[in-house]
Amino acid sequence: MARQRDTIAGRLRLVLDTPDANVTPLRTGADPRLVSLVRLLARQAARDFVNAEGEAARRCDLQD
């Protein structure tokens, strides 16, 4: 008999929609290039996290 997994979310949904650069006004006077870099790095970190979680779930499924 297969063991039931204790997970909060059954499925993970990732939406890859790039927001318009003018959505958030830069009131702090920050360099727009720096803001763009931070957004790029945040998206990459999110992708890496989702890929790592998916790989961990696949490894867990293979062990069962």
N, C-alpha and C positions, 0 to 999 in steps of 0.2 A: 504494500500500500504506500502510495506517495505521500510524503510529508507536505503539509500545507505551509506555504511561505507566509511569514508575518511581515507584510509590507503595508505601508500606508497608502501608497498610490499603486494602482494596478498597472497603469500605463503612464508613460511620460510623454508629454507633448512639447515639442520644441518649435517655436515660430521664428523663422529667420526673415524678419521684415526690417529693413534698415530705415530708421526714422529720418525725417528731413532734418538737416543740420540747423535749420532755423526754428525748430520746435521750442527749444529752451533758450531764452535770451541770456546773454552773458552779462549779467549785471556787475559781476566782480571785476571786470576788466581783465579777465584771464586771456592769455594768448589762445586764439582759436585753434592753432596748430596743436597746442598742448591738450586742449579739450578733445580734439579729434583723436589724438594718440591714446588718451585714456579710454575713450569709447572703444577704440580698436582693441586695446589690450583686454578690456572687460569682456568684449564679445569672444575673444580667443580663449580667455580663461573659462567662460561659460561653456564653450564648445568642448574644451578639454575635460571639464568636470562631467558633462553629460556623457562623453565617450568613455571616460573611466568608470562611471556608474554602470553604463551599459555592459562594458566588458566584465565588471565584477559580477553583475547579474548573470551573464552568460556562463562564467566560471562556476558560479553557485549552482546553476541549473545542471551543468555537466556533472557536478559532484553528486547530485541527488540520484 
